[in-house]
Amino acid sequence: MDKAAIFHHPESEMGYLTKQNKYCVRLRTRHGDFARIRVIYGAPCAEALRNIEGNTWAFDQLEMTKYLVNGEFDYWEALLPVSSKHRIKYAFRLLDATDGEYLYGENALKIFNLQNVAQMRGFITPYLNKCSQKISNDWAQKTVWYRVMPDRFANGDETSDPKGADDWNNDPMKASLFGGDLQGIIDHLDHLQKLGFNGLYLTPVFSAYSGHKFDTIDFFQVDKNFGTKETLKKLVEAVHNRGMHVMMDICCDHLSDFSLEWQDVRHYSERSSYAKWFLIDKYPVRYIPSDIPDYAKMLTYEAVDDNPHQPRLNFENAEVQDMFSNVFSYWTRNFGIDAWCLNNADELPDSFKRRLKDELRVLDPSVMLVSKGRLKANDGSENVLDVVFSNSYSCEIVDAFTKGDVTPIDLSDSQVQTASKRRSSSIPCDILEFDAPDTIRLIDACGGNEELLRSLLAFSFMQIQAPCFLYGTEDLLSVKAEEKDENSGEQPFLNASQSPSLQPTMKWEKEKQNATMTRFVSRLTAIRRKYIEILTKGSFEWGQCSNKTGFITFTRRLGKQQLFCCFNLGYGSIRIVTPKNAKLLLSQNLMEKDSRLGKQGFVIVEM
């Protein structure tokens, strides 16, 4: 038994109040050390002591269940009933495989007996406080997201096209505008539904100069090249009529240098009404340009990553907070936006995020606030924001499948670390995104290998978190450079992280679409939605993982229902044996007669 591995941290992701008026407690132990664990609990006050077989503490017991398992640790969980009138004292009763029993409380690990129970310093729950409850959105747990850049998705209204719009089939350049719009999305909602997606995730639609619109000028206007407010309302209604939800991107930490507020500061310096909206070191505001358009030296004001075109906002200023409060309320109240993705949310003060959350919940109790940035999944903002992007784990998955930098065992450890630092009700709403407007395409990360891409996607759809697709992944849209590498002669990939403007346009001609990939994606989403309960609420148990041969196995379990998954990340085939009564759901490179799984193969079965 490894005593040092036994760990519980109250009032954290290991002890918290749920919306069912239950107190969730978790315990970590070394893998295989204990066969069963129970929570013992009761009233903490002295009056609860009574003389039954001596002066002991009256307690109830509740069996714990394993919710995470890997080769290193077991994670256990139970839900304690709590009352608004009383606190609860609790501890853990651990039973090993040899019938040894131990008591784990606040002060030590001891042999389990009634005397030690009576003398134990246990953990104490707080009084029930509704403000501490974290609301989980049931709809978000069941969502598979499809992310769209309106300018690159479809052109449904040529009257709103920008002047000098590029030809739809041209390769994108940094200043490219292609004329995609909100009407184009409306026209192709059937495409999303046929693929099985039930969440539409839009990049910014507010007034801006670029095609990607992350450089917002006016948060209260729909960009004229995308359509009108009426078009946006029509889009949201069409999405809702299909039983889908809408999430919108918004950048709150900066404004475009073309915004009226910043232009006023440039013109009037410290006399501007907006001077205190920004973080300015010295007037006049200026900088020394560099060879890179989005980077400057000697700025006299704070800008995002020294990008002179993105002056940072001062969120200690009440007017700035009021402005954004009005922005969120306006679009939520009048257009029915279901979720907001706050880019760089960790740059915003928690006090503002709490205010925003409270105000929006009055308008719509189910509205969701999503954090995208460098936010640590278990920091103080856990109680403020509803959902985070699991960026670190997403990167680990991509590296494991495409580069081999992350071993199968490392990947299992990363998954357990990610899930153990988040509340059980939060993880299913969290989002796994593998490519985005500011990254290279996933097919490019896979080196153009379709089998590798399918294997990675299948793995992601078996995770607890909600998967997120970037438009065109189903058709293998790629971001490639025109020039060949002079040394290797191979076609290099563009660094799309330099600008979302480099993302390609969607191809709607049937001959340019990938029927095989489209069928695969449809099958994946169908499996995800059919088995959503086991995938979002079931345990995640890692099985055999081999760094030598490169295979991964894990089981998703809920009650008697099980899904077994095996992925071959190695260079050769591996032997695989599945029970005779197993139902094959999806596979690739499975040689059933030989009971082998080929390179980049996978198998998903229901047990």
Secondary structure per residue as TSV (DSSP state, phi and psi in degrees):
chain	resnum	aa	ss	phi	psi
A	1	M	-	360.0	131.0
A	2	D	-	-98.7	99.9
A	3	K	G	-64.0	-35.6
A	4	A	G	-66.4	-21.4
A	5	A	G	-80.4	-17.4
A	6	I	-	-75.0	121.9
A	7	F	B	-150.1	135.8
A	8	H	-	-144.6	134.2
A	9	H	-	-124.6	102.8
A	10	P	T	-68.1	160.0
A	11	E	T	55.5	49.1
A	12	S	B	-153.2	-160.2
A	13	E	T	-67.0	-8.0
A	14	M	T	-101.5	2.9
A	15	G	E	-165.7	106.7
A	16	Y	E	-156.7	161.1
A	17	L	E	-87.0	132.4
A	18	T	-	-99.3	171.4
A	19	K	T	-73.2	-13.8
A	20	Q	T	-88.1	17.5
A	21	N	S	57.8	39.4
A	22	K	E	-117.0	153.6
A	23	Y	E	-108.9	113.9
A	24	C	E	-82.7	124.4
A	25	V	E	-118.5	141.5
A	26	R	E	-128.6	152.4
A	27	L	E	-140.8	138.7
A	28	R	E	-106.7	135.4
A	29	T	E	-136.5	163.7
A	30	R	E	-64.7	140.4
A	31	H	T	-56.8	125.5
A	32	G	T	83.2	-2.2
A	33	D	S	-69.9	-33.0
A	34	F	-	-130.1	139.1
A	35	A	S	-84.5	-36.1
A	36	R	E	-144.9	150.4
A	37	I	E	-138.8	137.0
A	38	R	E	-122.4	149.2
A	39	V	E	-93.8	128.7
A	40	I	E	-103.8	136.4
A	41	Y	E	-151.1	155.6
A	42	G	E	-178.1	-173.9
A	43	A	-	-70.3	137.3
A	44	P	-	-83.1	-14.0
A	45	C	S	-73.5	158.5
A	46	A	G	-61.9	-31.0
A	47	E	G	-64.4	-17.0
A	48	A	G	-74.9	-14.2
A	49	L	E	-71.6	137.5
A	50	R	E	-148.5	160.0
A	51	N	E	-89.7	88.9
A	52	I	S	-128.9	111.1
A	53	E	S	55.4	44.0
A	54	G	S	101.5	177.0
A	55	N	E	-80.4	91.4
A	56	T	E	-126.7	177.4
A	57	W	E	-98.3	129.9
A	58	A	-	-78.9	121.5
A	59	F	-	-139.9	157.5
A	60	D	E	-105.2	168.0
A	61	Q	E	-128.7	147.4
A	62	L	E	-138.8	128.1
A	63	E	E	-70.7	137.3
A	64	M	-	-96.1	153.5
A	65	T	E	-118.4	149.5
A	66	K	E	-77.9	130.3
A	67	Y	E	-115.8	-16.0
A	68	L	E	-141.6	135.8
A	69	V	E	-142.6	132.1
A	70	N	-	-142.6	-172.3
A	71	G	S	-69.7	-9.8
A	72	E	S	-107.6	-45.9
A	73	F	E	-132.1	156.7
A	74	D	E	-112.8	137.5
A	75	Y	E	-116.1	129.1
A	76	W	E	-114.3	153.3
A	77	E	E	-148.1	145.8
A	78	A	E	-151.7	155.7
A	79	L	E	-112.5	115.5
A	80	L	E	-91.2	137.5
A	81	P	E	-72.4	132.5
A	82	V	-	-125.5	159.1
A	83	S	-	-124.8	151.2
A	84	S	S	-71.6	-15.1
A	85	K	S	-97.3	-17.6
A	86	H	-	-136.4	149.3
A	87	R	-	-90.6	168.7
A	88	I	-	-128.0	137.0
A	89	K	E	-100.1	136.3
A	90	Y	E	-144.6	159.3
A	91	A	E	-152.4	-177.0
A	92	F	E	-122.5	134.4
A	93	R	E	-107.3	112.6
A	94	L	E	-107.1	129.4
A	95	L	E	-118.2	121.5
A	96	D	-	-90.6	-179.4
A	97	A	T	-69.2	-17.1
A	98	T	T	-102.2	20.2
A	99	D	S	70.1	13.5
A	100	G	-	-73.5	141.0
A	101	E	E	-123.2	136.5
A	102	Y	E	-132.3	155.1
A	103	L	E	-117.4	124.3
A	104	Y	E	-117.1	112.6
A	105	G	-	-121.0	-158.1
A	106	E	S	-70.8	-30.4
A	107	N	S	-99.2	-29.2
A	108	A	-	-170.2	172.3
A	109	L	E	-102.9	122.7
A	110	K	E	-132.6	168.8
A	111	I	E	-65.6	139.1
A	112	F	-	-79.6	116.1
A	113	N	-	-154.1	167.3
A	114	L	H	-66.6	-30.7
A	115	Q	H	-66.0	-45.5
A	116	N	H	-66.4	-34.0
A	117	V	H	-63.1	-43.4
A	118	A	H	-64.4	-33.3
A	119	Q	H	-93.1	-2.6
A	120	M	-	-69.2	141.4
A	121	R	-	-96.8	102.2
A	122	G	-	-89.4	-178.3
A	123	F	E	-86.1	147.5
A	124	I	E	-119.9	130.1
A	125	T	-	-80.8	152.6
A	126	P	-	-77.0	167.3
A	127	Y	-	-63.3	146.5
A	128	L	-	-59.5	122.8
A	129	N	-	-131.1	112.9
A	130	K	G	-57.4	-29.1
A	131	C	G	-66.0	-23.0
A	132	S	G	-85.1	-10.8
A	133	Q	-	-72.8	136.6
A	134	K	-	-101.3	116.6
A	135	I	-	-76.6	124.6
A	136	S	-	-103.8	135.1
A	137	N	-	-90.4	114.8
A	138	D	H	-60.7	-35.7
A	139	W	H	-66.5	-34.1
A	140	A	H	-68.6	-33.0
A	141	Q	H	-66.2	-23.9
A	142	K	T	-101.7	11.0
A	143	T	-	-96.8	138.6
A	144	V	-	-115.7	116.5
A	145	W	E	-87.8	144.4
A	146	Y	E	-125.8	115.1
A	147	R	E	-95.2	133.6
A	148	V	E	-126.5	134.3
A	149	M	-	-97.7	108.6
A	150	P	H	-52.6	-40.4
A	151	D	H	-63.7	-23.1
A	152	R	H	-109.9	-0.4
A	153	F	H	-91.2	-57.0
A	154	A	-	-164.8	143.9
A	155	N	-	-101.1	107.5
A	156	G	-	-106.3	-7.6
A	157	D	-	-148.1	96.6
A	158	E	G	-68.4	-16.5
A	159	T	G	-70.1	-18.4
A	160	S	G	-99.2	6.1
A	161	D	-	-62.5	141.8
A	162	P	-	-68.4	154.1
A	163	K	T	-64.1	135.8
A	164	G	T	70.6	29.0
A	165	A	-	-59.7	140.8
A	166	D	-	-68.3	154.5
A	167	D	-	-64.0	137.0
A	168	W	T	-56.2	-30.0
A	169	N	T	-93.3	1.0
A	170	N	S	-73.4	156.4
A	171	D	-	-72.7	139.2
A	172	P	-	-72.7	143.9
A	173	M	-	-117.4	175.5
A	174	K	T	-62.4	-34.5
A	175	A	T	-98.0	13.7
A	176	S	-	-67.5	138.3
A	177	L	-	-129.7	124.3
A	178	F	-	-106.9	-13.0
A	179	G	-	93.4	6.7
A	180	G	-	-62.4	151.2
A	181	D	-	-152.3	179.8
A	182	L	H	-68.1	-35.1
A	183	Q	H	-62.8	-35.9
A	184	G	H	-61.6	-36.4
A	185	I	H	-67.9	-43.1
A	186	I	H	-57.1	-43.6
A	187	D	H	-64.0	-21.4
A	188	H	T	-118.8	20.0
A	189	L	H	-63.0	-29.5
A	190	D	H	-60.9	-33.9
A	191	H	H	-61.4	-44.5
A	192	L	H	-64.1	-41.6
A	193	Q	H	-66.6	-40.7
A	194	K	H	-64.0	-33.5
A	195	L	H	-73.3	-19.1
A	196	G	T	101.1	8.4
A	197	F	-	-82.1	141.5
A	198	N	-	-126.8	15.7
A	199	G	E	-137.1	124.6
A	200	L	E	-102.6	119.4
A	201	Y	E	-112.1	112.1
A	202	L	E	-100.0	134.3
A	203	T	-	-68.9	168.3
A	204	P	-	-51.9	141.3
A	205	V	-	-115.1	4.8
A	206	F	E	-78.5	164.7
A	207	S	E	-57.1	129.4
A	208	A	E	-162.4	168.1
A	209	Y	S	-90.3	-31.0
A	210	S	S	-81.6	172.9
A	211	G	S	-77.2	-29.6
A	212	H	S	-83.9	-20.6
A	213	K	-	68.2	15.9
A	214	F	-	-74.0	-14.8
A	215	D	S	-94.7	66.8
A	216	T	E	-64.2	137.3
A	217	I	E	-103.8	-43.8
A	218	D	E	-138.3	113.6
A	219	F	E	-76.5	-8.1
A	220	F	E	-101.1	5.1
A	221	Q	E	-127.8	140.5
A	222	V	E	-75.9	136.9
A	223	D	-	-59.4	133.7
A	224	K	T	-61.4	-27.2
A	225	N	T	-76.3	-13.5
A	226	F	T	-95.7	-15.2
A	227	G	-	127.8	-148.1
A	228	T	-	-123.9	174.8
A	229	K	H	-61.5	-34.9
A	230	E	H	-64.1	-36.7
A	231	T	H	-66.4	-41.0
A	232	L	H	-62.6	-43.8
A	233	K	H	-62.6	-39.4
A	234	K	H	-63.1	-40.0
A	235	L	H	-63.8	-48.6
A	236	V	H	-61.2	-42.1
A	237	E	H	-63.9	-40.4
A	238	A	H	-65.1	-38.2
A	239	V	H	-65.1	-47.6
A	240	H	H	-63.4	-35.8
A	241	N	H	-64.9	-20.8
A	242	R	T	-94.0	7.5
A	243	G	T	74.8	21.7
A	244	M	-	-106.2	172.5
A	245	H	E	-126.9	159.8
A	246	V	E	-120.2	130.3
A	247	M	E	-120.8	138.2
A	248	M	E	-119.5	139.1
A	249	D	E	-75.4	145.2
A	250	I	E	-152.2	138.0
A	251	C	E	-108.0	111.9
A	252	C	-	-100.8	-9.9
A	253	D	S	-86.0	-10.4
A	254	H	B	-153.2	168.1
A	255	L	-	-121.4	163.7
A	256	S	-	-72.0	149.0
A	257	D	T	-72.0	-5.2
A	258	F	T	-92.1	-3.7
A	259	S	S	-64.6	151.4
A	260	L	H	-61.3	-34.8
A	261	E	H	-64.5	-45.3
A	262	W	H	-71.3	-37.8
A	263	Q	H	-62.4	-35.1
A	264	D	H	-64.7	-39.5
A	265	V	H	-66.4	-41.0
A	266	R	H	-61.6	-37.0
A	267	H	H	-80.6	-41.9
A	268	Y	H	-108.0	-2.8
A	269	S	G	53.1	-133.3
A	270	E	G	-67.6	-12.8
A	271	R	G	-82.0	-7.6
A	272	S	S	-67.7	144.9
A	273	S	T	-66.3	-16.9
A	274	Y	T	-107.8	11.3
A	275	A	G	-57.6	-37.0
A	276	K	G	-86.3	1.9
A	277	W	G	-75.8	-21.9
A	278	F	B	-118.3	168.7
A	279	L	-	-101.0	89.6
A	280	I	B	-109.7	128.1
A	281	D	S	-87.9	-34.4
A	282	K	S	-157.5	143.5
A	283	Y	S	-104.5	149.2
A	284	P	S	-73.1	161.6
A	285	V	-	-75.5	127.0
A	286	R	-	-162.1	174.2
A	287	Y	-	-160.8	167.7
A	288	I	E	-104.6	116.4
A	289	P	E	-64.5	157.7
A	290	S	-	-122.0	-177.8
A	291	D	S	-69.9	-17.4
A	292	I	S	-97.3	118.7
A	293	P	T	-57.2	-32.3
A	294	D	T	-98.9	23.1
A	295	Y	-	-142.8	137.3
A	296	A	E	-139.3	163.0
A	297	K	E	-114.1	160.6
A	298	M	S	54.5	43.8
A	299	L	-	-71.7	141.9
A	300	T	S	-95.7	11.8
A	301	Y	B	-146.7	161.0
A	302	E	-	-82.0	134.0
A	303	A	B	-136.9	156.2
A	304	V	G	-66.6	115.6
A	305	D	G	51.4	37.0
A	306	D	G	59.0	27.7
A	307	N	-	-86.0	110.3
A	308	P	T	-63.8	-16.4
A	309	H	T	-89.8	2.7
A	310	Q	S	-129.9	69.7
A	311	P	B	-63.5	131.7
A	312	R	B	-74.5	145.0
A	313	L	B	-89.9	150.0
A	314	N	-	-95.7	100.1
A	315	F	T	-81.3	1.8
A	316	E	T	-81.0	-10.5
A	317	N	S	-84.6	125.2
A	318	A	H	-63.4	-32.5
A	319	E	H	-66.7	-36.7
A	320	V	H	-65.1	-45.7
A	321	Q	H	-62.7	-41.4
A	322	D	H	-63.5	-40.3
A	323	M	H	-60.8	-48.5
A	324	F	H	-70.7	-32.7
A	325	S	H	-58.7	-42.6
A	326	N	H	-67.5	-35.9
A	327	V	H	-61.9	-53.5
A	328	F	H	-61.4	-43.3
A	329	S	H	-65.1	-40.1
A	330	Y	H	-61.3	-50.7
A	331	W	H	-73.7	-32.9
A	332	T	H	-70.6	-44.7
A	333	R	H	-68.5	-45.7
A	334	N	H	-92.9	-16.1
A	335	F	H	-125.9	-8.7
A	336	G	-	72.4	34.3
A	337	I	-	-65.3	130.9
A	338	D	-	-86.6	-28.9
A	339	A	E	-151.8	149.7
A	340	W	E	-123.4	128.0
A	341	C	E	-98.7	111.9
A	342	L	E	-89.8	102.3
A	343	N	E	-67.3	138.0
A	344	N	T	56.0	42.9
A	345	A	G	-62.1	-26.9
A	346	D	G	-69.6	-10.1
A	347	E	G	-85.7	-8.3
A	348	L	S	-98.0	142.1
A	349	P	-	-66.3	143.5
A	350	D	H	-60.0	-33.8
A	351	S	H	-61.0	-39.1
A	352	F	H	-69.8	-41.2
A	353	K	H	-64.9	-36.8
A	354	R	H	-65.0	-43.1
A	355	R	H	-60.8	-46.1
A	356	L	H	-60.9	-44.6
A	357	K	H	-62.1	-44.3
A	358	D	H	-63.1	-42.6
A	359	E	H	-67.4	-41.1
A	360	L	H	-72.0	-32.7
A	361	R	H	-66.9	-25.8
A	362	V	H	-67.7	-38.3
A	363	L	H	-75.1	-40.4
A	364	D	-	-153.1	106.9
A	365	P	T	-60.7	-20.1
A	366	S	T	-99.7	2.8
A	367	V	-	-64.3	147.0
A	368	M	E	-121.0	134.7
A	369	L	E	-107.4	126.5
A	370	V	E	-117.9	135.3
A	371	S	E	-100.4	130.0
A	372	K	E	-129.1	118.8
A	373	G	S	166.3	-148.6
A	374	R	S	-96.1	15.8
A	375	L	-	-57.5	130.3
A	376	K	-	-74.3	134.7
A	377	A	T	-63.3	-20.3
A	378	N	T	-120.9	28.2
A	379	D	S	-87.5	-171.5
A	380	G	G	-62.0	-23.1
A	381	S	G	-73.0	-6.5
A	382	E	G	-53.8	-38.1
A	383	N	G	-85.9	-2.4
A	384	V	T	-102.4	-54.3
A	385	L	-	-91.0	149.0
A	386	D	S	-80.4	-37.0
A	387	V	E	-141.2	148.4
A	388	V	E	-126.6	155.9
A	389	F	B	-81.0	126.1
A	390	S	-	-81.0	64.4
A	391	N	H	-62.9	-42.0
A	392	S	H	-62.7	-46.0
A	393	Y	H	-67.8	-37.1
A	394	S	H	-58.4	-44.6
A	395	C	H	-64.3	-38.3
A	396	E	H	-62.9	-41.2
A	397	I	H	-63.1	-48.1
A	398	V	H	-61.2	-44.3
A	399	D	H	-64.9	-37.7
A	400	A	H	-65.2	-41.0
A	401	F	H	-82.5	-36.3
A	402	T	H	-100.7	-28.0
A	403	K	T	-116.2	-27.1
A	404	G	-	77.8	8.5
A	405	D	-	-68.7	-27.6
A	406	V	S	-108.1	121.5
A	407	T	-	-76.8	162.3
A	408	P	H	-54.6	-41.8
A	409	I	H	-68.0	-40.0
A	410	D	H	-61.9	-38.1
A	411	L	H	-65.5	-41.3
A	412	S	H	-64.1	-40.0
A	413	D	H	-63.5	-40.0
A	414	S	H	-63.9	-41.7
A	415	Q	H	-62.8	-43.7
A	416	V	H	-66.3	-41.9
A	417	Q	H	-62.0	-41.8
A	418	T	H	-64.4	-48.5
A	419	A	H	-70.1	-34.2
A	420	S	H	-72.5	-18.4
A	421	K	T	-94.4	3.9
A	422	R	S	-123.7	150.3
A	423	R	-	-67.4	146.9
A	424	S	T	-57.7	-35.5
A	425	S	T	-75.9	-17.6
A	426	S	T	-90.0	-37.4
A	427	I	G	-56.3	-44.9
A	428	P	G	-63.6	-23.0
A	429	C	G	-84.9	-23.3
A	430	D	S	-60.6	157.6
A	431	I	E	-117.6	132.9
A	432	L	E	-101.7	112.6
A	433	E	E	-122.3	127.2
A	434	F	S	-105.2	-25.5
A	435	D	-	-140.9	154.3
A	436	A	-	-147.8	172.2
A	437	P	T	-56.6	-26.1
A	438	D	T	-105.2	22.8
A	439	T	S	-132.4	171.2
A	440	I	-	-71.6	159.6
A	441	R	-	-69.8	150.4
A	442	L	H	-64.1	-37.2
A	443	I	H	-64.3	-32.2
A	444	D	H	-71.0	-40.1
A	445	A	H	-61.6	-29.5
A	446	C	T	-86.1	8.2
A	447	G	T	65.9	25.8
A	448	G	T	80.6	3.7
A	449	N	-	-83.2	108.0
A	450	E	H	-67.2	-37.6
A	451	E	H	-64.4	-40.4
A	452	L	H	-64.6	-41.2
A	453	L	H	-61.0	-45.3
A	454	R	H	-64.0	-39.1
A	455	S	H	-63.4	-44.0
A	456	L	H	-63.4	-42.7
A	457	L	H	-66.1	-41.2
A	458	A	H	-61.2	-40.9
A	459	F	H	-60.8	-44.7
A	460	S	H	-65.7	-33.6
A	461	F	H	-75.6	-11.5
A	462	M	T	-95.1	1.7
A	463	Q	S	-82.4	170.8
A	464	I	S	-72.0	-41.2
A	465	Q	S	-69.5	161.5
A	466	A	E	-79.4	125.6
A	467	P	E	-75.0	151.7
A	468	C	E	-132.4	125.0
A	469	F	E	-99.1	142.9
A	470	L	E	-93.4	137.2
A	471	Y	T	-46.4	139.9
A	472	G	T	86.4	-6.4
A	473	T	G	-60.7	-33.8
A	474	E	G	-67.8	-15.8
A	475	D	G	-113.8	13.4
A	476	L	T	60.4	38.4
A	477	L	-	-58.0	137.6
A	478	S	-	-130.8	149.4
A	479	V	-	-112.4	101.4
A	480	K	B	-123.4	152.1
A	481	A	-	-81.9	155.3
A	482	E	S	-80.2	-35.0
A	483	E	S	-82.2	146.8
A	484	K	-	-89.7	151.6
A	485	D	-	-65.2	125.4
A	486	E	T	-65.1	-29.6
A	487	N	T	-82.8	-47.8
A	488	S	T	-95.1	-21.5
A	489	G	-	76.7	2.6
A	490	E	-	-87.9	157.4
A	491	Q	-	-75.3	114.2
A	492	P	-	-82.2	167.5
A	493	F	B	-102.3	140.9
A	494	L	-	-66.2	148.0
A	495	N	-	-84.4	86.3
A	496	A	G	-66.8	-13.4
A	497	S	G	-68.0	-14.4
A	498	Q	G	-66.5	-31.4
A	499	S	-	-168.4	133.3
A	500	P	G	-62.6	-14.9
A	501	S	G	-63.6	-16.6
A	502	L	G	-83.2	-2.0
A	503	Q	-	-70.5	141.9
A	504	P	-	-79.0	169.6
A	505	T	-	-87.4	152.9
A	506	M	-	-70.0	140.1
A	507	K	-	-103.4	118.1
A	508	W	-	-101.8	-9.3
A	509	E	S	-67.5	133.4
A	510	K	G	-57.2	-37.5
A	511	E	G	-70.2	-16.0
A	512	K	G	-97.5	-1.6
A	513	Q	S	-93.6	158.7
A	514	N	-	-108.2	99.2
A	515	A	H	-64.1	-38.0
A	516	T	H	-63.3	-45.8
A	517	M	H	-68.4	-37.8
A	518	T	H	-62.4	-43.9
A	519	R	H	-63.1	-39.3
A	520	F	H	-63.7	-45.5
A	521	V	H	-62.5	-42.1
A	522	S	H	-60.7	-40.3
A	523	R	H	-67.0	-40.0
A	524	L	H	-61.7	-49.1
A	525	T	H	-64.9	-34.3
A	526	A	H	-64.8	-41.9
A	527	I	H	-65.4	-44.1
A	528	R	H	-58.3	-45.7
A	529	R	H	-75.5	-32.8
A	530	K	H	-69.1	-38.1
A	531	Y	T	-107.6	30.2
A	532	I	H	-62.4	-32.9
A	533	E	H	-65.6	-48.3
A	534	I	H	-69.4	-32.1
A	535	L	H	-75.8	-30.9
A	536	T	H	-100.3	-24.2
A	537	K	H	-117.3	-12.2
A	538	G	S	-82.0	168.6
A	539	S	E	-74.8	160.0
A	540	F	E	-121.4	107.6
A	541	E	E	-117.7	111.6
A	542	W	E	-74.1	135.5
A	543	G	E	-101.7	-135.9
A	544	Q	E	-73.2	134.0
A	545	C	E	-135.9	130.0
A	546	S	E	-122.5	121.1
A	547	N	T	-72.3	-27.5
A	548	K	T	-71.8	-49.8
A	549	T	T	-97.6	-12.9
A	550	G	T	80.2	33.1
A	551	F	E	-112.6	156.1
A	552	I	E	-130.6	134.7
A	553	T	E	-132.0	144.8
A	554	F	E	-155.4	160.5
A	555	T	E	-124.8	132.6
A	556	R	E	-101.0	125.8
A	557	R	E	-133.0	134.6
A	558	L	E	-145.0	108.5
A	559	G	T	62.7	-126.0
A	560	K	T	-90.6	-5.6
A	561	Q	E	-88.1	135.2
A	562	Q	E	-138.7	142.8
A	563	L	E	-119.5	125.6
A	564	F	E	-106.9	133.3
A	565	C	E	-128.7	136.1
A	566	C	E	-134.7	132.0
A	567	F	E	-127.7	133.2
A	568	N	E	-103.7	105.9
A	569	L	-	-97.4	1.4
A	570	G	S	-86.2	-172.5
A	571	Y	S	-96.0	-17.5
A	572	G	S	-117.8	176.9
A	573	S	-	-81.0	157.5
A	574	I	E	-128.6	152.8
A	575	R	E	-81.0	136.9
A	576	I	-	-138.9	135.2
A	577	V	-	-124.6	123.4
A	578	T	-	-115.7	148.1
A	579	P	-	-57.9	150.6
A	580	K	T	-62.7	-31.5
A	581	N	T	-88.3	5.5
A	582	A	-	-72.1	143.0
A	583	K	E	-102.4	117.7
A	584	L	E	-73.8	122.0
A	585	L	E	-97.1	-42.6
A	586	L	E	-162.5	142.4
A	587	S	E	-154.7	166.2
A	588	Q	E	-150.0	133.1
A	589	N	E	56.6	36.8
A	590	L	E	-93.5	121.2
A	591	M	E	-101.4	87.9
A	592	E	T	-62.8	-39.1
A	593	K	T	-62.6	-36.5
A	594	D	T	-95.0	-2.0
A	595	S	T	53.6	46.4
A	596	R	E	-130.3	153.7
A	597	L	E	-119.1	119.1
A	598	G	E	-76.9	178.2
A	599	K	E	-56.8	135.2
A	600	Q	E	60.1	22.9
A	601	G	E	-90.5	160.6
A	602	F	E	-152.9	160.7
A	603	V	E	-144.0	134.8
A	604	I	E	-125.6	119.6
A	605	V	E	-129.5	151.4
A	606	E	E	-97.4	128.6
A	607	M	-	-92.1	360.0
